[in-house]
Every structure is written in structure tokens, then in C-alpha cells.
Amino acid sequence: MHMDKLDEFTLAYIECMLWSSDDNSDPETGGEPLDSNYSIEDIAEEAMRTIMADCAAFQGSSAYLAAEQAGEAAVYRTHNRDGEYYSVAAQAGHDFWLTRNHHGTGFWDDGRWHEPHGAAMDELAKSFREVDPYIGDDGQIYIS
């Protein structure tokens, strides 16, 4: 799967997944962040299909569409790795990963999203099951 075929929301979701997940190479520390040694190109096709389906389902929800239409990113927007501000779509993709996986930050954090949008997207994200990326024997990233 090439990055140019993915929307901003999905790309930010994947970036956050790779940044916030470890490769489990060390039982004590969890190892290195996935993005230290892996990229989007290392995601297995079946995992990418799951990622794309989950991101599309979230983006098709009335909660996300209402926030996007209102341009409701936030009281403030966080910076991505290049020092640029996230767009509404990218911030939502980032927060979707964090919220669904209970990372202790996300849609509800620090007034990032105006109400009622933040609460609605938080509730929606929590309705998705938690997922965990892992490295398969073939060196590709899968989702459990």
C-alpha cells in the first residue's frame, strides 16, 4: 500500500500507531518505538485493510462529519513531527488511535476538541476495540 493512496486521517492514525507502539524486542522496556525501525511500508496487507476499514468507519460517523464540517479542531492543535500543525482530519486520526487504545490522551484531553464534538468522538473511538500492532515472523507489522 502506498502512502499517496491514503487520506490525511489514516496517515496520521498510522503515524501515531508507529510512534506510540513498541516493537516488543525487550521484555523489560518493550523495546524501541516501531517508527525507529519500521514504516508504513512494513505494514502487512491484512493489517492495512483493517486500519483502512476502521478509519473509514470512524470518518463516516455523524460525530466525525459534524466536527469536520464545523472545522472543530480545537482550542489548540498539536504539532506533528515536522513541526507543522495537524489539520482537523490529521488531528482526528491521531486522536482516534490514542483514544481507542486507552493511551491516556485523545479527543477529551486538554480541551483539544470543542464540545459537543470531542465528547461524541471520544465515545465513538471507545466503541472500537483496542488493537495492538506486533511484528510477525516475516518482519511485517500485524494488528491483534
N, C-alpha and C positions, 0 to 999 in steps of 0.2 A: 504494500500500500504506500503510495507516495503522498507526502505531506500536502502537495498542491491540490489534492482531491478532498481534503478535509476542511471544514469550516473553522472559524476562529474559536468558537466554543469548544469543539472537540480537540483542537490542537492545544488549547490551554488546559483542558482536562488531562490530556496525555502528559503535557509538560509537568503538571503538578503531581501526577501519579509517579513519574520517573524521579522527580525531585524529592518527594516525601516518603518513598519506599526504599528499603534496603535490599541488598542482594542476598542476605542471609548467609554470607560467607564466613561470619564469625558468630558462634553461638552466644558469646557474651555481649557483644555490641550490636549485633545484627548485620555487621559488615558495612560496606560502602553504599552510599545512595546509588540507586540504579543509574541515575544520569551521569555518574562518574565513568561508567564503562559501557553503557548501553544507550541506544537512541530509539526513536520511533521505528526505525528500520529493523530493529530486533524484535518487534512485537509479532508474535505468531498470528497467522491469518485468522484463526478461530477466535483468538483474543481480540483482534481488531474488529471483527464482526460484532462481538459482544459490546465492545466500547462504543462503536458507532450506533448500535441499536439503543443502548442506554442513553447516549447523548441525544439522539433523535427523539426518543420518548420524552425526555425531560424538556427539550426545546419545543415540543409540540403541545406542552401542557398550557392550560389557561394561565397558570401562575407566572410562568416564564414569559409568555407572549404579552401579558399585561405589563410586566416590568420593562420588557424590551420596548414596547410601544411608548411607554411613558418616559423612556430614556433614564430609567431609575438606577443608575449605578450608585451612586452613593453620596453620602456626606463626604467621603473621600474615596479615592481609588488607590489601590495598591500598585506598586511598581513591578514590572516583570523583570526578568534577568538582564535585559538590555537597558534598564533604567527608564524605559518608556512607561507611561500609564497604560493599564489594561483598558480595553474597550468594555462596554457593557457586556457584550457576548463573551469576551475572554474572561472577565471577572466572574461571570456566572459559571463558566466551565471550570475554572479554578475552584470556586466555592462549592460546586457540585461534588467534585472529588473529595474535598476536605470534609464536607458535611455528611455525605453518605457513609464515609468511613470513620466517622467519630474522631476526627483529629483534634478536637477541642477549639476549633475556629471554623468559620464558614459564613453562611448567609446571615446569621444572627449577630456576628461579632462586631463590636465597636460601632454600631450604627451604620455599617457599611452599605446597607440597602434601606431605602425609605420604606416605611410601613404604608400599606399592608404587604408590600411585595416581599420583603425579607422574611417575614414570618411564613407566608404562603410557600415560598421556595424552600425554606428550611424544612417545613413539614413534608413537602413533596420529596426532597432529597432523602429524607429519613425513611421514606416508604420504599426506597430501593435497598436491596440487601447489601451488606458490606462485602467488598471484594478485596482480594489480596493478590497482587502480582507476584509471580515467582519465576525463577529461571529453570527451564526444563533441561533435560539431559542433552538436548540438541542445541543448547545455548540461546534459545529463544525465550521471550517473555510470554508467560501464560497468565490467565486470571483464574483464581479459585473461587 
